[in-house]
Amino acid sequence: MLDQTSRTLLTNKQAADYLGCREQLLVSWRYENRGPAFHRLGGRMIRYAKSDLDAWLADTKVAPHR
């Protein structure tokens, strides 16, 4: 069962703030089928789950070469 934090849906602006990027970058990633997973609600409304943003961040982690 999901807890309340993992079900939190963020707007494009909130997601961009959370990731520390510009809103337009998230828009570009969506059109390019890149970036974090998102939900399309009612046709045009886009929302991001915090848990998806966290998972995407974890997947993009690059370990330094030693």
N, C-alpha and C positions, 0 to 999 in steps of 0.2 A: 504494500500500500504506500502511496506517495504522501509525504508530509506536505504541509502548507507551503514551505519554502520552495520545494522542487516544482510546485504547480504555479508559482508566480509567473504571470505573463507580463512582459515588458513591451512598451512601445518601441518604435525604431529609435527615437531619441534616447530613451532610457537604456536601451541595449547598447547604443553607441557610447553613451557615457560610461556604462559598466565596463565596456571593452577598451575605452580610452581612444576611440577613433571618431571620425566624422560620420554623420548620418549618411551622407552620400556614398561613403565606402560600403556600407551595408547594402544600399540600394544596388550598387554596381555588382557586388558579390552575388546578390540574388539573381540578377539578369545573367550572370556568367555561370550560374550553378556552382558557386563556391561559397565559402564562409560557413557560418553556423546554420544549423537547421532552424526553420521557422514555421509558424502556423499561419495559414491564410484563412481568415474568418470572414464569412459573408462576401467573398469575392475580392475585395480590395484591402480589407483591414489586415495588416501584418502584425504579428506578435511573436515575441521570442520568449521561450521558457528559460529561466535562469539556469536550470539544470542542463539544458542543451548548450548554453553559452559556456558553462564550466566544462562540459565534456569536450566541446570543440577546442577550448583553450588547452586542455590536457593533451588532446590529439596533435596539436601543433607544436608541442614542446620539442625543442631540439637540444640534445645533450652536447656539450662542448667536446671537441676532439682532444684526446690526451695523448 
